[in-house]
Amino acid sequence: MVKGESDKEITEFLVARYGDFVLYNPRSSHHPDVVVRTVALLAIGVLIAVITIRRRGRATPPTLSAAHHQQVQDLLRKQDEDKGS
């Protein structure tokens, strides 16, 4: 101000030295980038969640072999006999 600089020159000097936060209403130079990145990351997260849920739904449950099935039946029968005693 003492050197006779205009308000615009003083503002540019302060912003260059201290950054946009010295302004009461800072410029949002990166605002579109932040929004695009946020939406992109959200979309990727939703896509990963959908793919994971679909894969879990398609997975076939493990089947027991005949020997294991018979072993389970024998254990259940033994458990029922023990309860009856």
PyMOL Python script that loads the backbone (N, CA, C, O; Angstrom):
from pymol import cmd

cmd.read_pdbstr("""\
ATOM      1  N   MET A   1       0.831  -1.177   0.000  1.00  0.00           N
ATOM      2  CA  MET A   1       0.000   0.000   0.000  1.00  0.00           C
ATOM      3  C   MET A   1       0.881   1.247   0.000  1.00  0.00           C
ATOM      4  O   MET A   1       0.575   2.235  -0.667  1.00  0.00           O
ATOM      5  N   VAL A   2       1.975   1.190   0.752  1.00  0.00           N
ATOM      6  CA  VAL A   2       2.877   2.327   0.833  1.00  0.00           C
ATOM      7  C   VAL A   2       3.553   2.573  -0.520  1.00  0.00           C
ATOM      8  O   VAL A   2       3.829   3.715  -0.887  1.00  0.00           O
ATOM      9  N   LYS A   3       3.816   1.485  -1.256  1.00  0.00           N
ATOM     10  CA  LYS A   3       4.483   1.596  -2.551  1.00  0.00           C
ATOM     11  C   LYS A   3       3.520   2.017  -3.655  1.00  0.00           C
ATOM     12  O   LYS A   3       3.933   2.191  -4.801  1.00  0.00           O
ATOM     13  N   GLY A   4       2.249   2.180  -3.322  1.00  0.00           N
ATOM     14  CA  GLY A   4       1.270   2.593  -4.316  1.00  0.00           C
ATOM     15  C   GLY A   4       0.732   1.457  -5.166  1.00  0.00           C
ATOM     16  O   GLY A   4       0.245   1.692  -6.272  1.00  0.00           O
ATOM     17  N   GLU A   5       0.811   0.220  -4.667  1.00  0.00           N
ATOM     18  CA  GLU A   5       0.297  -0.930  -5.404  1.00  0.00           C
ATOM     19  C   GLU A   5      -1.219  -0.987  -5.275  1.00  0.00           C
ATOM     20  O   GLU A   5      -1.780  -0.553  -4.269  1.00  0.00           O
ATOM     21  N   SER A   6      -1.873  -1.516  -6.286  1.00  0.00           N
ATOM     22  CA  SER A   6      -3.330  -1.620  -6.269  1.00  0.00           C
ATOM     23  C   SER A   6      -3.768  -2.785  -5.380  1.00  0.00           C
ATOM     24  O   SER A   6      -2.956  -3.621  -4.982  1.00  0.00           O
ATOM     25  N   ASP A   7      -5.054  -2.820  -5.081  1.00  0.00           N
ATOM     26  CA  ASP A   7      -5.592  -3.922  -4.261  1.00  0.00           C
ATOM     27  C   ASP A   7      -5.353  -5.259  -4.943  1.00  0.00           C
ATOM     28  O   ASP A   7      -5.041  -6.248  -4.280  1.00  0.00           O
ATOM     29  N   LYS A   8      -5.497  -5.297  -6.256  1.00  0.00           N
ATOM     30  CA  LYS A   8      -5.308  -6.540  -6.994  1.00  0.00           C
ATOM     31  C   LYS A   8      -3.866  -7.023  -6.871  1.00  0.00           C
ATOM     32  O   LYS A   8      -3.632  -8.217  -6.681  1.00  0.00           O
ATOM     33  N   GLU A   9      -2.905  -6.123  -6.975  1.00  0.00           N
ATOM     34  CA  GLU A   9      -1.498  -6.496  -6.858  1.00  0.00           C
ATOM     35  C   GLU A   9      -1.174  -6.989  -5.451  1.00  0.00           C
ATOM     36  O   GLU A   9      -0.425  -7.951  -5.279  1.00  0.00           O
ATOM     37  N   ILE A  10      -1.731  -6.338  -4.469  1.00  0.00           N
ATOM     38  CA  ILE A  10      -1.508  -6.755  -3.074  1.00  0.00           C
ATOM     39  C   ILE A  10      -2.117  -8.137  -2.836  1.00  0.00           C
ATOM     40  O   ILE A  10      -1.505  -9.000  -2.207  1.00  0.00           O
ATOM     41  N   THR A  11      -3.327  -8.328  -3.350  1.00  0.00           N
ATOM     42  CA  THR A  11      -3.995  -9.631  -3.198  1.00  0.00           C
ATOM     43  C   THR A  11      -3.188 -10.730  -3.883  1.00  0.00           C
ATOM     44  O   THR A  11      -2.992 -11.802  -3.309  1.00  0.00           O
ATOM     45  N   GLU A  12      -2.725 -10.477  -5.091  1.00  0.00           N
ATOM     46  CA  GLU A  12      -1.919 -11.473  -5.809  1.00  0.00           C
ATOM     47  C   GLU A  12      -0.642 -11.809  -5.045  1.00  0.00           C
ATOM     48  O   GLU A  12      -0.238 -12.970  -4.984  1.00  0.00           O
ATOM     49  N   PHE A  13      -0.006 -10.790  -4.462  1.00  0.00           N
ATOM     50  CA  PHE A  13       1.208 -11.025  -3.677  1.00  0.00           C
ATOM     51  C   PHE A  13       0.907 -11.913  -2.465  1.00  0.00           C
ATOM     52  O   PHE A  13       1.634 -12.867  -2.189  1.00  0.00           O
ATOM     53  N   LEU A  14      -0.174 -11.587  -1.747  1.00  0.00           N
ATOM     54  CA  LEU A  14      -0.517 -12.365  -0.550  1.00  0.00           C
ATOM     55  C   LEU A  14      -0.888 -13.798  -0.902  1.00  0.00           C
ATOM     56  O   LEU A  14      -0.490 -14.733  -0.206  1.00  0.00           O
ATOM     57  N   VAL A  15      -1.652 -13.978  -1.984  1.00  0.00           N
ATOM     58  CA  VAL A  15      -2.036 -15.332  -2.407  1.00  0.00           C
ATOM     59  C   VAL A  15      -0.796 -16.100  -2.845  1.00  0.00           C
ATOM     60  O   VAL A  15      -0.663 -17.281  -2.522  1.00  0.00           O
ATOM     61  N   ALA A  16       0.111 -15.461  -3.573  1.00  0.00           N
ATOM     62  CA  ALA A  16       1.335 -16.136  -4.017  1.00  0.00           C
ATOM     63  C   ALA A  16       2.193 -16.551  -2.825  1.00  0.00           C
ATOM     64  O   ALA A  16       2.820 -17.610  -2.840  1.00  0.00           O
ATOM     65  N   ARG A  17       2.214 -15.717  -1.808  1.00  0.00           N
ATOM     66  CA  ARG A  17       3.072 -15.995  -0.658  1.00  0.00           C
ATOM     67  C   ARG A  17       2.437 -16.959   0.339  1.00  0.00           C
ATOM     68  O   ARG A  17       3.116 -17.843   0.862  1.00  0.00           O
ATOM     69  N   TYR A  18       1.114 -16.795   0.612  1.00  0.00           N
ATOM     70  CA  TYR A  18       0.462 -17.565   1.674  1.00  0.00           C
ATOM     71  C   TYR A  18      -0.588 -18.556   1.173  1.00  0.00           C
ATOM     72  O   TYR A  18      -1.053 -19.385   1.954  1.00  0.00           O
ATOM     73  N   GLY A  19      -0.966 -18.500  -0.071  1.00  0.00           N
ATOM     74  CA  GLY A  19      -1.957 -19.427  -0.604  1.00  0.00           C
ATOM     75  C   GLY A  19      -3.357 -18.841  -0.568  1.00  0.00           C
ATOM     76  O   GLY A  19      -3.577 -17.741  -0.062  1.00  0.00           O
ATOM     77  N   ASP A  20      -4.306 -19.604  -1.120  1.00  0.00           N
ATOM     78  CA  ASP A  20      -5.692 -19.149  -1.257  1.00  0.00           C
ATOM     79  C   ASP A  20      -6.403 -18.938   0.071  1.00  0.00           C
ATOM     80  O   ASP A  20      -7.387 -18.200   0.131  1.00  0.00           O
ATOM     81  N   PHE A  21      -5.929 -19.568   1.129  1.00  0.00           N
ATOM     82  CA  PHE A  21      -6.660 -19.471   2.402  1.00  0.00           C
ATOM     83  C   PHE A  21      -6.623 -18.067   3.001  1.00  0.00           C
ATOM     84  O   PHE A  21      -7.356 -17.797   3.952  1.00  0.00           O
ATOM     85  N   VAL A  22      -5.785 -17.158   2.471  1.00  0.00           N
ATOM     86  CA  VAL A  22      -5.787 -15.789   2.987  1.00  0.00           C
ATOM     87  C   VAL A  22      -6.990 -14.999   2.474  1.00  0.00           C
ATOM     88  O   VAL A  22      -7.290 -13.919   2.984  1.00  0.00           O
ATOM     89  N   LEU A  23      -7.672 -15.531   1.476  1.00  0.00           N
ATOM     90  CA  LEU A  23      -8.861 -14.865   0.939  1.00  0.00           C
ATOM     91  C   LEU A  23     -10.073 -15.260   1.766  1.00  0.00           C
ATOM     92  O   LEU A  23     -10.144 -16.384   2.265  1.00  0.00           O
ATOM     93  N   TYR A  24     -11.018 -14.358   1.915  1.00  0.00           N
ATOM     94  CA  TYR A  24     -12.246 -14.705   2.634  1.00  0.00           C
ATOM     95  C   TYR A  24     -13.080 -15.682   1.826  1.00  0.00           C
ATOM     96  O   TYR A  24     -13.764 -16.532   2.397  1.00  0.00           O
ATOM     97  N   ASN A  25     -13.033 -15.574   0.525  1.00  0.00           N
ATOM     98  CA  ASN A  25     -13.782 -16.449  -0.369  1.00  0.00           C
ATOM     99  C   ASN A  25     -12.768 -17.081  -1.326  1.00  0.00           C
ATOM    100  O   ASN A  25     -12.623 -16.623  -2.459  1.00  0.00           O
ATOM    101  N   PRO A  26     -12.074 -18.119  -0.886  1.00  0.00           N
ATOM    102  CA  PRO A  26     -11.003 -18.676  -1.702  1.00  0.00           C
ATOM    103  C   PRO A  26     -11.507 -19.260  -3.019  1.00  0.00           C
ATOM    104  O   PRO A  26     -12.632 -19.749  -3.116  1.00  0.00           O
ATOM    105  N   ARG A  27     -10.658 -19.195  -4.003  1.00  0.00           N
ATOM    106  CA  ARG A  27     -10.980 -19.774  -5.306  1.00  0.00           C
ATOM    107  C   ARG A  27     -10.968 -21.289  -5.182  1.00  0.00           C
ATOM    108  O   ARG A  27     -10.186 -21.862  -4.424  1.00  0.00           O
ATOM    109  N   SER A  28     -11.829 -21.907  -5.922  1.00  0.00           N
ATOM    110  CA  SER A  28     -11.888 -23.369  -5.888  1.00  0.00           C
ATOM    111  C   SER A  28     -11.305 -23.912  -7.182  1.00  0.00           C
ATOM    112  O   SER A  28     -12.025 -24.430  -8.036  1.00  0.00           O
ATOM    113  N   SER A  29     -10.013 -23.788  -7.310  1.00  0.00           N
ATOM    114  CA  SER A  29      -9.351 -24.192  -8.551  1.00  0.00           C
ATOM    115  C   SER A  29      -9.338 -25.707  -8.727  1.00  0.00           C
ATOM    116  O   SER A  29      -9.298 -26.191  -9.858  1.00  0.00           O
ATOM    117  N   HIS A  30      -9.370 -26.452  -7.652  1.00  0.00           N
ATOM    118  CA  HIS A  30      -9.309 -27.914  -7.749  1.00  0.00           C
ATOM    119  C   HIS A  30     -10.667 -28.559  -7.493  1.00  0.00           C
ATOM    120  O   HIS A  30     -10.765 -29.784  -7.428  1.00  0.00           O
ATOM    121  N   HIS A  31     -11.683 -27.775  -7.351  1.00  0.00           N
ATOM    122  CA  HIS A  31     -13.002 -28.304  -7.018  1.00  0.00           C
ATOM    123  C   HIS A  31     -13.507 -29.340  -8.019  1.00  0.00           C
ATOM    124  O   HIS A  31     -13.931 -30.412  -7.588  1.00  0.00           O
ATOM    125  N   PRO A  32     -13.488 -29.090  -9.321  1.00  0.00           N
ATOM    126  CA  PRO A  32     -13.975 -30.113 -10.254  1.00  0.00           C
ATOM    127  C   PRO A  32     -13.176 -31.411 -10.185  1.00  0.00           C
ATOM    128  O   PRO A  32     -13.746 -32.496 -10.301  1.00  0.00           O
ATOM    129  N   ASP A  33     -11.866 -31.306  -9.998  1.00  0.00           N
ATOM    130  CA  ASP A  33     -11.050 -32.510  -9.896  1.00  0.00           C
ATOM    131  C   ASP A  33     -11.438 -33.340  -8.683  1.00  0.00           C
ATOM    132  O   ASP A  33     -11.525 -34.565  -8.772  1.00  0.00           O
ATOM    133  N   VAL A  34     -11.669 -32.696  -7.570  1.00  0.00           N
ATOM    134  CA  VAL A  34     -12.027 -33.402  -6.341  1.00  0.00           C
ATOM    135  C   VAL A  34     -13.356 -34.122  -6.518  1.00  0.00           C
ATOM    136  O   VAL A  34     -13.502 -35.273  -6.108  1.00  0.00           O
ATOM    137  N   VAL A  35     -14.315 -33.452  -7.123  1.00  0.00           N
ATOM    138  CA  VAL A  35     -15.624 -34.061  -7.336  1.00  0.00           C
ATOM    139  C   VAL A  35     -15.513 -35.256  -8.272  1.00  0.00           C
ATOM    140  O   VAL A  35     -16.083 -36.313  -8.001  1.00  0.00           O
ATOM    141  N   VAL A  36     -14.788 -35.097  -9.362  1.00  0.00           N
ATOM    142  CA  VAL A  36     -14.642 -36.193 -10.328  1.00  0.00           C
ATOM    143  C   VAL A  36     -13.937 -37.380  -9.691  1.00  0.00           C
ATOM    144  O   VAL A  36     -14.350 -38.525  -9.877  1.00  0.00           O
ATOM    145  N   ARG A  37     -12.882 -37.114  -8.946  1.00  0.00           N
ATOM    146  CA  ARG A  37     -12.158 -38.216  -8.288  1.00  0.00           C
ATOM    147  C   ARG A  37     -13.024 -38.912  -7.254  1.00  0.00           C
ATOM    148  O   ARG A  37     -13.000 -40.138  -7.149  1.00  0.00           O
ATOM    149  N   THR A  38     -13.783 -38.148  -6.495  1.00  0.00           N
ATOM    150  CA  THR A  38     -14.642 -38.738  -5.476  1.00  0.00           C
ATOM    151  C   THR A  38     -15.708 -39.626  -6.111  1.00  0.00           C
ATOM    152  O   THR A  38     -15.948 -40.745  -5.657  1.00  0.00           O
ATOM    153  N   VAL A  39     -16.337 -39.121  -7.155  1.00  0.00           N
ATOM    154  CA  VAL A  39     -17.375 -39.906  -7.844  1.00  0.00           C
ATOM    155  C   VAL A  39     -16.757 -41.148  -8.475  1.00  0.00           C
ATOM    156  O   VAL A  39     -17.353 -42.224  -8.429  1.00  0.00           O
ATOM    157  N   ALA A  40     -15.578 -41.016  -9.060  1.00  0.00           N
ATOM    158  CA  ALA A  40     -14.919 -42.171  -9.678  1.00  0.00           C
ATOM    159  C   ALA A  40     -14.572 -43.232  -8.641  1.00  0.00           C
ATOM    160  O   ALA A  40     -14.797 -44.420  -8.868  1.00  0.00           O
ATOM    161  N   LEU A  41     -14.025 -42.809  -7.505  1.00  0.00           N
ATOM    162  CA  LEU A  41     -13.690 -43.780  -6.455  1.00  0.00           C
ATOM    163  C   LEU A  41     -14.937 -44.447  -5.888  1.00  0.00           C
ATOM    164  O   LEU A  41     -14.930 -45.643  -5.596  1.00  0.00           O
ATOM    165  N   LEU A  42     -16.000 -43.676  -5.736  1.00  0.00           N
ATOM    166  CA  LEU A  42     -17.255 -44.241  -5.253  1.00  0.00           C
ATOM    167  C   LEU A  42     -17.802 -45.266  -6.245  1.00  0.00           C
ATOM    168  O   LEU A  42     -18.268 -46.332  -5.844  1.00  0.00           O
ATOM    169  N   ALA A  43     -17.747 -44.947  -7.528  1.00  0.00           N
ATOM    170  CA  ALA A  43     -18.225 -45.874  -8.553  1.00  0.00           C
ATOM    171  C   ALA A  43     -17.401 -47.158  -8.569  1.00  0.00           C
ATOM    172  O   ALA A  43     -17.951 -48.252  -8.702  1.00  0.00           O
ATOM    173  N   ILE A  44     -16.100 -47.025  -8.434  1.00  0.00           N
ATOM    174  CA  ILE A  44     -15.233 -48.214  -8.396  1.00  0.00           C
ATOM    175  C   ILE A  44     -15.554 -49.065  -7.172  1.00  0.00           C
ATOM    176  O   ILE A  44     -15.601 -50.292  -7.263  1.00  0.00           O
ATOM    177  N   GLY A  45     -15.774 -48.423  -6.032  1.00  0.00           N
ATOM    178  CA  GLY A  45     -16.124 -49.164  -4.815  1.00  0.00           C
ATOM    179  C   GLY A  45     -17.436 -49.912  -4.946  1.00  0.00           C
ATOM    180  O   GLY A  45     -17.547 -51.062  -4.520  1.00  0.00           O
ATOM    181  N   VAL A  46     -18.436 -49.258  -5.538  1.00  0.00           N
ATOM    182  CA  VAL A  46     -19.735 -49.920  -5.744  1.00  0.00           C
ATOM    183  C   VAL A  46     -19.578 -51.081  -6.709  1.00  0.00           C
ATOM    184  O   VAL A  46     -20.158 -52.145  -6.492  1.00  0.00           O
ATOM    185  N   LEU A  47     -18.803 -50.898  -7.772  1.00  0.00           N
ATOM    186  CA  LEU A  47     -18.581 -51.975  -8.740  1.00  0.00           C
ATOM    187  C   LEU A  47     -17.910 -53.175  -8.091  1.00  0.00           C
ATOM    188  O   LEU A  47     -18.305 -54.315  -8.334  1.00  0.00           O
ATOM    189  N   ILE A  48     -16.904 -52.929  -7.272  1.00  0.00           N
ATOM    190  CA  ILE A  48     -16.224 -54.030  -6.576  1.00  0.00           C
ATOM    191  C   ILE A  48     -17.190 -54.748  -5.632  1.00  0.00           C
ATOM    192  O   ILE A  48     -17.179 -55.976  -5.547  1.00  0.00           O
ATOM    193  N   ALA A  49     -18.023 -53.983  -4.924  1.00  0.00           N
ATOM    194  CA  ALA A  49     -18.994 -54.594  -4.004  1.00  0.00           C
ATOM    195  C   ALA A  49     -19.992 -55.460  -4.771  1.00  0.00           C
ATOM    196  O   ALA A  49     -20.300 -56.573  -4.344  1.00  0.00           O
ATOM    197  N   VAL A  50     -20.494 -54.963  -5.887  1.00  0.00           N
ATOM    198  CA  VAL A  50     -21.467 -55.730  -6.680  1.00  0.00           C
ATOM    199  C   VAL A  50     -20.837 -57.011  -7.204  1.00  0.00           C
ATOM    200  O   VAL A  50     -21.453 -58.075  -7.132  1.00  0.00           O
ATOM    201  N   ILE A  51     -19.629 -56.927  -7.726  1.00  0.00           N
ATOM    202  CA  ILE A  51     -18.953 -58.121  -8.252  1.00  0.00           C
ATOM    203  C   ILE A  51     -18.725 -59.137  -7.138  1.00  0.00           C
ATOM    204  O   ILE A  51     -18.941 -60.332  -7.337  1.00  0.00           O
ATOM    205  N   THR A  52     -18.293 -58.673  -5.976  1.00  0.00           N
ATOM    206  CA  THR A  52     -18.039 -59.578  -4.849  1.00  0.00           C
ATOM    207  C   THR A  52     -19.313 -60.259  -4.391  1.00  0.00           C
ATOM    208  O   THR A  52     -19.312 -61.463  -4.132  1.00  0.00           O
ATOM    209  N   ILE A  53     -20.401 -59.509  -4.286  1.00  0.00           N
ATOM    210  CA  ILE A  53     -21.671 -60.087  -3.840  1.00  0.00           C
ATOM    211  C   ILE A  53     -22.184 -61.102  -4.848  1.00  0.00           C
ATOM    212  O   ILE A  53     -22.684 -62.158  -4.463  1.00  0.00           O
ATOM    213  N   ARG A  54     -22.065 -60.796  -6.125  1.00  0.00           N
ATOM    214  CA  ARG A  54     -22.526 -61.755  -7.149  1.00  0.00           C
ATOM    215  C   ARG A  54     -21.707 -63.034  -7.136  1.00  0.00           C
ATOM    216  O   ARG A  54     -22.256 -64.124  -7.295  1.00  0.00           O
ATOM    217  N   ARG A  55     -20.408 -62.912  -6.949  1.00  0.00           N
ATOM    218  CA  ARG A  55     -19.565 -64.114  -6.923  1.00  0.00           C
ATOM    219  C   ARG A  55     -19.901 -64.993  -5.730  1.00  0.00           C
ATOM    220  O   ARG A  55     -19.904 -66.219  -5.839  1.00  0.00           O
ATOM    221  N   ARG A  56     -20.185 -64.371  -4.591  1.00  0.00           N
ATOM    222  CA  ARG A  56     -20.540 -65.167  -3.407  1.00  0.00           C
ATOM    223  C   ARG A  56     -21.863 -65.876  -3.608  1.00  0.00           C
ATOM    224  O   ARG A  56     -22.052 -66.989  -3.116  1.00  0.00           O
ATOM    225  N   GLY A  57     -22.778 -65.249  -4.325  1.00  0.00           N
ATOM    226  CA  GLY A  57     -24.080 -65.854  -4.574  1.00  0.00           C
ATOM    227  C   GLY A  57     -24.003 -67.047  -5.514  1.00  0.00           C
ATOM    228  O   GLY A  57     -24.806 -67.974  -5.404  1.00  0.00           O
ATOM    229  N   ARG A  58     -23.051 -67.035  -6.432  1.00  0.00           N
ATOM    230  CA  ARG A  58     -22.905 -68.124  -7.410  1.00  0.00           C
ATOM    231  C   ARG A  58     -22.126 -69.315  -6.878  1.00  0.00           C
ATOM    232  O   ARG A  58     -22.212 -70.406  -7.441  1.00  0.00           O
ATOM    233  N   ALA A  59     -21.386 -69.131  -5.831  1.00  0.00           N
ATOM    234  CA  ALA A  59     -20.546 -70.203  -5.305  1.00  0.00           C
ATOM    235  C   ALA A  59     -21.418 -71.376  -4.864  1.00  0.00           C
ATOM    236  O   ALA A  59     -22.409 -71.197  -4.156  1.00  0.00           O
ATOM    237  N   THR A  60     -21.041 -72.555  -5.283  1.00  0.00           N
ATOM    238  CA  THR A  60     -21.793 -73.748  -4.901  1.00  0.00           C
ATOM    239  C   THR A  60     -21.313 -74.223  -3.537  1.00  0.00           C
ATOM    240  O   THR A  60     -20.114 -74.231  -3.261  1.00  0.00           O
ATOM    241  N   PRO A  61     -22.237 -74.612  -2.702  1.00  0.00           N
ATOM    242  CA  PRO A  61     -21.828 -75.099  -1.384  1.00  0.00           C
ATOM    243  C   PRO A  61     -21.061 -76.419  -1.534  1.00  0.00           C
ATOM    244  O   PRO A  61     -21.327 -77.199  -2.449  1.00  0.00           O
ATOM    245  N   PRO A  62     -20.141 -76.650  -0.658  1.00  0.00           N
ATOM    246  CA  PRO A  62     -19.373 -77.892  -0.756  1.00  0.00           C
ATOM    247  C   PRO A  62     -20.277 -79.098  -0.498  1.00  0.00           C
ATOM    248  O   PRO A  62     -21.172 -79.053   0.346  1.00  0.00           O
ATOM    249  N   THR A  63     -20.027 -80.159  -1.232  1.00  0.00           N
ATOM    250  CA  THR A  63     -20.826 -81.376  -1.062  1.00  0.00           C
ATOM    251  C   THR A  63     -20.013 -82.397  -0.274  1.00  0.00           C
ATOM    252  O   THR A  63     -18.784 -82.432  -0.332  1.00  0.00           O
ATOM    253  N   LEU A  64     -20.746 -83.223   0.461  1.00  0.00           N
ATOM    254  CA  LEU A  64     -20.095 -84.268   1.246  1.00  0.00           C
ATOM    255  C   LEU A  64     -19.972 -85.532   0.415  1.00  0.00           C
ATOM    256  O   LEU A  64     -20.851 -85.869  -0.378  1.00  0.00           O
ATOM    257  N   SER A  65     -18.880 -86.210   0.612  1.00  0.00           N
ATOM    258  CA  SER A  65     -18.738 -87.511  -0.031  1.00  0.00           C
ATOM    259  C   SER A  65     -19.666 -88.485   0.690  1.00  0.00           C
ATOM    260  O   SER A  65     -20.165 -88.200   1.778  1.00  0.00           O
ATOM    261  N   ALA A  66     -19.880 -89.610   0.077  1.00  0.00           N
ATOM    262  CA  ALA A  66     -20.764 -90.616   0.672  1.00  0.00           C
ATOM    263  C   ALA A  66     -20.243 -91.057   2.046  1.00  0.00           C
ATOM    264  O   ALA A  66     -21.023 -91.293   2.968  1.00  0.00           O
ATOM    265  N   ALA A  67     -18.938 -91.162   2.165  1.00  0.00           N
ATOM    266  CA  ALA A  67     -18.342 -91.604   3.435  1.00  0.00           C
ATOM    267  C   ALA A  67     -18.571 -90.545   4.523  1.00  0.00           C
ATOM    268  O   ALA A  67     -18.914 -90.880   5.657  1.00  0.00           O
ATOM    269  N   HIS A  68     -18.380 -89.268   4.171  1.00  0.00           N
ATOM    270  CA  HIS A  68     -18.602 -88.205   5.152  1.00  0.00           C
ATOM    271  C   HIS A  68     -20.082 -88.096   5.518  1.00  0.00           C
ATOM    272  O   HIS A  68     -20.426 -87.852   6.674  1.00  0.00           O
ATOM    273  N   HIS A  69     -20.954 -88.278   4.522  1.00  0.00           N
ATOM    274  CA  HIS A  69     -22.390 -88.228   4.795  1.00  0.00           C
ATOM    275  C   HIS A  69     -22.781 -89.323   5.781  1.00  0.00           C
ATOM    276  O   HIS A  69     -23.554 -89.084   6.710  1.00  0.00           O
ATOM    277  N   GLN A  70     -22.253 -90.506   5.579  1.00  0.00           N
ATOM    278  CA  GLN A  70     -22.548 -91.615   6.479  1.00  0.00           C
ATOM    279  C   GLN A  70     -21.995 -91.328   7.874  1.00  0.00           C
ATOM    280  O   GLN A  70     -22.633 -91.659   8.873  1.00  0.00           O
ATOM    281  N   GLN A  71     -20.820 -90.719   7.946  1.00  0.00           N
ATOM    282  CA  GLN A  71     -20.213 -90.380   9.228  1.00  0.00           C
ATOM    283  C   GLN A  71     -21.088 -89.370   9.990  1.00  0.00           C
ATOM    284  O   GLN A  71     -21.268 -89.499  11.201  1.00  0.00           O
ATOM    285  N   VAL A  72     -21.622 -88.386   9.300  1.00  0.00           N
ATOM    286  CA  VAL A  72     -22.508 -87.402   9.934  1.00  0.00           C
ATOM    287  C   VAL A  72     -23.772 -88.087  10.434  1.00  0.00           C
ATOM    288  O   VAL A  72     -24.226 -87.819  11.546  1.00  0.00           O
ATOM    289  N   GLN A  73     -24.341 -88.965   9.621  1.00  0.00           N
ATOM    290  CA  GLN A  73     -25.559 -89.676  10.024  1.00  0.00           C
ATOM    291  C   GLN A  73     -25.305 -90.524  11.269  1.00  0.00           C
ATOM    292  O   GLN A  73     -26.146 -90.583  12.167  1.00  0.00           O
ATOM    293  N   ASP A  74     -24.150 -91.178  11.320  1.00  0.00           N
ATOM    294  CA  ASP A  74     -23.808 -91.998  12.488  1.00  0.00           C
ATOM    295  C   ASP A  74     -23.656 -91.119  13.739  1.00  0.00           C
ATOM    296  O   ASP A  74     -24.110 -91.498  14.818  1.00  0.00           O
ATOM    297  N   LEU A  75     -23.022 -89.952  13.596  1.00  0.00           N
ATOM    298  CA  LEU A  75     -22.857 -89.046  14.738  1.00  0.00           C
ATOM    299  C   LEU A  75     -24.209 -88.530  15.226  1.00  0.00           C
ATOM    300  O   LEU A  75     -24.443 -88.444  16.431  1.00  0.00           O
ATOM    301  N   LEU A  76     -25.088 -88.192  14.303  1.00  0.00           N
ATOM    302  CA  LEU A  76     -26.418 -87.708  14.698  1.00  0.00           C
ATOM    303  C   LEU A  76     -27.221 -88.815  15.395  1.00  0.00           C
ATOM    304  O   LEU A  76     -27.902 -88.574  16.392  1.00  0.00           O
ATOM    305  N   ARG A  77     -27.127 -89.995  14.863  1.00  0.00           N
ATOM    306  CA  ARG A  77     -27.835 -91.127  15.472  1.00  0.00           C
ATOM    307  C   ARG A  77     -27.308 -91.386  16.884  1.00  0.00           C
ATOM    308  O   ARG A  77     -28.083 -91.625  17.810  1.00  0.00           O
ATOM    309  N   LYS A  78     -25.980 -91.336  17.040  1.00  0.00           N
ATOM    310  CA  LYS A  78     -25.379 -91.554  18.358  1.00  0.00           C
ATOM    311  C   LYS A  78     -25.820 -90.462  19.329  1.00  0.00           C
ATOM    312  O   LYS A  78     -26.086 -90.742  20.498  1.00  0.00           O
ATOM    313  N   GLN A  79     -25.899 -89.195  18.843  1.00  0.00           N
ATOM    314  CA  GLN A  79     -26.320 -88.080  19.684  1.00  0.00           C
ATOM    315  C   GLN A  79     -27.775 -88.274  20.128  1.00  0.00           C
ATOM    316  O   GLN A  79     -28.112 -88.003  21.281  1.00  0.00           O
ATOM    317  N   ASP A  80     -28.631 -88.740  19.224  1.00  0.00           N
ATOM    318  CA  ASP A  80     -30.029 -89.001  19.586  1.00  0.00           C
ATOM    319  C   ASP A  80     -30.137 -90.130  20.612  1.00  0.00           C
ATOM    320  O   ASP A  80     -30.969 -90.067  21.516  1.00  0.00           O
ATOM    321  N   GLU A  81     -29.300 -91.162  20.475  1.00  0.00           N
ATOM    322  CA  GLU A  81     -29.321 -92.265  21.430  1.00  0.00           C
ATOM    323  C   GLU A  81     -28.863 -91.795  22.814  1.00  0.00           C
ATOM    324  O   GLU A  81     -29.415 -92.219  23.829  1.00  0.00           O
ATOM    325  N   ASP A  82     -27.863 -90.928  22.851  1.00  0.00           N
ATOM    326  CA  ASP A  82     -27.363 -90.424  24.117  1.00  0.00           C
ATOM    327  C   ASP A  82     -28.404 -89.569  24.837  1.00  0.00           C
ATOM    328  O   ASP A  82     -28.486 -89.585  26.065  1.00  0.00           O
ATOM    329  N   LYS A  83     -29.195 -88.825  24.068  1.00  0.00           N
ATOM    330  CA  LYS A  83     -30.256 -88.016  24.671  1.00  0.00           C
ATOM    331  C   LYS A  83     -31.353 -88.875  25.245  1.00  0.00           C
ATOM    332  O   LYS A  83     -31.945 -88.536  26.270  1.00  0.00           O
ATOM    333  N   GLY A  84     -31.626 -89.983  24.592  1.00  0.00           N
ATOM    334  CA  GLY A  84     -32.692 -90.869  25.049  1.00  0.00           C
ATOM    335  C   GLY A  84     -32.322 -91.643  26.311  1.00  0.00           C
ATOM    336  O   GLY A  84     -33.203 -92.135  27.016  1.00  0.00           O
ATOM    337  N   SER A  85     -31.049 -91.752  26.595  1.00  0.00           N
ATOM    338  CA  SER A  85     -30.601 -92.539  27.748  1.00  0.00           C
ATOM    339  C   SER A  85     -30.711 -91.807  29.039  1.00  0.00           C
ATOM    340  O   SER A  85     -30.368 -92.352  30.088  1.00  0.00           O
TER     341      SER A  85
END
""", "prot")
cmd.dss("prot")
cmd.show_as("cartoon", "prot")
cmd.util.cbc("prot")
cmd.orient("prot")
